Amino acid sequence: MTTARHLTDIASLDDEALLQILERSLTFRRMMDQGRYPKPVLEGRLQFNLFFENSTRTNLSFEVAAKRLGAIVSVVPVAASSVHKGETVDDTVVTLCAQGADYLVIRAAPAGTIASAVSVIERNGYPTSILNAGEGALGHPTQGLLDVSSVLYALKRQPDDRLEDVRLSICGDIRHSRVAASAIEGFSRMGAQITLVGPSQLLPSEKPAGVAAMIEDLGDGIDGADVVMALRIQKERFGADEGLSLDGFHEQFGLNHAKLKRASPDAIVMHPGPMNRGVEISDALADDPERSLIRSQVTHGVATRMAVLEWLEEARR
């Protein structure tokens, strides 16, 4: 099993660790459904959430997960921090470690931020564990894990059952998406058949490892799919990329019940949030309790992050 101190990406997890985290996330989800929570295995531990980008789901779910496990949690007020006085991110990381951080959850836009944080704490001899809560377009490992867990839960499967017979279509702004990067890694590790769907401007320049096909037509891209994941359209990309408009995207690639008929009869839909309603997905489909896993994904955010923290705590001892 991986003897890791950090969670930087899904690729760093060996198969045993991946399956353990998924199994525990499902256990925690079932406990949450019953209004129960695990023993406070993080009692006395200190966690800082250091988010250089705005977040609701990820930031709060890491906070809730750690508190449910008994940790002391402090959300760093980045807008009022010394970063705005010129302090480097590495110096901020060292400052938090020097205050006794056991866990440091980091979300940042620049590529290399997570690797730099890991390097600086190890050079300085701190025992702090780093958790990647989203870095640039490179990865969002706990989102990928919770998405896999959400599908296993919906299909009433255990991790050992895997997903070899599941066809997953990921639709939208894949080129710029950290969520897509980690979803591809997580679902491909579980054997799912993955298709990427979107306009050419928003697809990767080359087909990523683990992906079966890239398709520029929504109907063809979701044809026969068991799971359809819509990604948030990053509005700042429109206008910068020639030939793209929100209205045009919604018409061609926005999910609704009518378009979902090309998928399998029992297809389920996902969205990592936040949603641009009426752009990536219609209100009716997003809120359809029979087809949408979107709210379940939010619940799995807490369950999966509890599982990750528990796994790291076991590795530290």
N, C-alpha and C positions, 0 to 999 in steps of 0.2 A: 504494500500500500504506500501511496505517496506520503512521505514524511515532510510535509510542506508547512512553512510558517505563514505563507501568503496565498491569496487567491488573485492571481493576475489575469488568467484567462482559462478557458475550459480545456485548451490543449495541454495545460500543465497538469491536469488531473489524469491519473492512470485509471484503467477501467474499474478497478475495485473502489477507488475513491468516488468516481462518478456515480456508480450504482448505489453506494452507501448514502451519498448526499440525496439522491433522488428518492431512495427508500425512506429516509428520515423525513424528507419534505412531505411525502404522502402521509406518513404517520402523524406528523404535526398538523397537516390539513384536516385529517379526520378528528383529531383532538379539538381543533378550533371549531369544527362543525358542532361538536358536543359541548362547547363552552369550557373546555379544559386546556391546561397548559402544562408543559413539562417542568421538571425540577429546575431550580435556579442554578444551573451549572456554571454560570458566569458571575455568580455572586462575588462582589469585591473587585471585579474587573472594571477597567475604565476604557470607554470607547469615545473617540472623537469622530464626528462626521465633518469632513472638510470638503465642501462642495463649492467649486468655483463656477459652476453653472446652476441655473435654477432647476429645481426638481420638487415635485410633490410626492409621487409614488415611491421613488427609490429612497429619497432622504428619510421620509417618515417611516417607511417599512423597515429600513435598517435600524432606526431608532426604536420602533415598537418591538422588533425582533430581539434586539439586545436587552431591552427592559423586561420583556417576557422571560428572558433567561437570567434575569437578576443583575445585569450590569448597570453601572453608572454611565450615563450617556450625556455628552455635551455636544450640541450642534454649534460649530464654530461660525460666528457672525462674520462671514467673509467680507461683506460690504463695509464693515466697520473695523476690519483687521489691518494689521501693519503691512499687508501686501500692497495696500493703496498708499503706503508711505515709501514704497520702494523695496520692501523686504522680498527676497526670493522665495519661491515655493519650497525649495530645499531647506532654507532657514526656518520657514514656518513649520515644516515637518519635524525638524530637529527640536524646535521649541516645544511642540506638543509631546514628542517622545520624552523630552527632559522633564515634563510635568507628570510623567508616569503612564502614558498611553499604552494600554495592552493591545488595543485594536484601533487602527486608523483607516477610516473609510474615505476614499478619495474619488472625486468626480472632477474631470478637467477636460478642456478642449485640446490642448496641444499634445501631439503624439510624443511619447517618451516620458510623460509625467510620472506614470506609475513605476516604470523601470528606474527612473531617477530617484524616486522616493525610496524604493527598496534598496538601491545602492547606498544612499546616504545614511540610512539607519543601520545598515550592516557595517559600513565603514566605521561608524561611531559606536558600534557595539550595543545598540539598543535591542531589546527582545520583542519590540512591537511587531505585530502582524499587520500587513497592508492588505486591504480588500479593494479591488477595482470596482468602482460604482459607475463606470462609464468613462472611456477615454477617446476623444476625437471620433473618428469613424472606424476605429480599430477594434473595439470590442466592449461588451457589457455582459460579463460572464454570468452574473446572478440573474439577469433578465433571460439569457438563454436557458439557464437551468430551470427557472420557474416556468418558462414556456413549455419545455419538455414535460415537466411535472404536471402542468395543467392538462396537457393532452393525455398523459397516462391516467390521470384521475378521471377525466371525462370518459375514457374508453374502458374504465374499470380494470386497468392493467397494473401489474407490478413491473419494476424496472427490468427484471430478468425476462419478462415477456417480450421486451424490445418492440420496435416499430417497423420491422421490415416490410410489412404489408400496407403501410400507411403512406399515402401520397400527399405531400405538403406543397402548396403553392404560396410563395411569398411575393406580395404585390406592392409596387410603389417605388419609393425613392431608396433603392437598394445600394446604389453607389456611395451615398453619403451616410449610410446607416450603420451605427455600432450594433444596433439590435439585430440587424440582418446578419452581420458577421458572426455574432455569437450563436444566433439561431441555427445558422448553417453548420457550425461546428458541433453544437449539441445534438441536433436532430440527425445529422449524418452519422455521428458516433453511435446513435441508437438504431441506425439502419434505415431511416425513412428515405423515401424517394423525393428529392427536392427539385422544384421548378421555380425559377425566378421570372417574374412577370412585370413588365413596365415599358415605358418609352425608352428608346435607345439611349437618350441623354441621361437616364437615371439607372441604367443597368451597368454592371461592372464592365470594364474594357475587355476583360478576359473571364471566362467561366471559372468560378472558384472551385477548388477541390471539394468533392462531396456533393456537387450539384449535377443533376442529370441533364437539365436543359435551361436555356434562357429564351423567353418568348415575348414578342412585342405586341401580342393581341390578348386581351383579357380572357375572352371566351376560350380560345385555344389553350391559354396558359392554365386555366382552372378546370379544364375538361376532365371529369372523373376524379377530381381532387377530393380527399377525405377531410383535409384541413386547409383553410384559406386564411392566411395571415396578411392583414393590411398594415402598412407602415405609415407613420406620420409623414405627410408632405411638408418639407421644410420650406416655408414660404419665401425665405430669403434666397432660395435657389431660383425661383421664378423671376424672369426678367434678366437674370444673369445668363441663363441657358436659352439659347435661341429656339423659338418654336414652342415654348411651354407656356401654358396659362392654367390657372386654377379651374376655370370653367371647362376648358378643353380636357384637362386631366379627369375631372369628375365625369364627364360624358363618356370618356373612353375607358377609364380604369376604376372609377368609383364603384364600390360594391353595393349591391342592393339585392332584394329577394329575386327579382327577375333575372339578373345576371348570374346569380348563384345556381340557377337551374342547370347550368352547364356542369356544375360539380356533381359529386355523388349525391344520391337522394338524402342521405343523412349527414351531409357535410356540416362541419362546425367552423365558425369564424373566430378570429382572434385579432387583437390590436393591442400593442404595448402601451398606448396612451402617451401623451394626451392626444385625443382625437380631434381632428378638424371635421366636425360633423357636416355632412353634405358635400365633403370633398373626397376623402378616402372611403367613407362608408355612410350609408343612409341612417337616419335616426331609427327607423323601424327595424333594420337588421341589427344595428348595434345593441338595441334594447330587447331583442327577441330572446326570451329565456330558453327557447328550444334550440336555437342555433348559435347563440353568442356565448363565448367563454370570457368575455372582456372583464366582467366583474369577478369571475372566478380567478382570473390571472392576478388581480389585485390582492385577493386573499392569499393566493400562492406566493405572492411577493414576501409576505411575512413568514409563511411556513418555510419557504426555501431559504430565506436568509437566516432563520433560526437554525436550519439544518447545516448551513455553511459555517456559522459561528460555532456550533457544537462540534463540528468536524475539526475545525482549527483548534479549538480548545483541547480536544483529545490529543491532537498532534503536538501541542505545546507541553503536555504533561509527560 
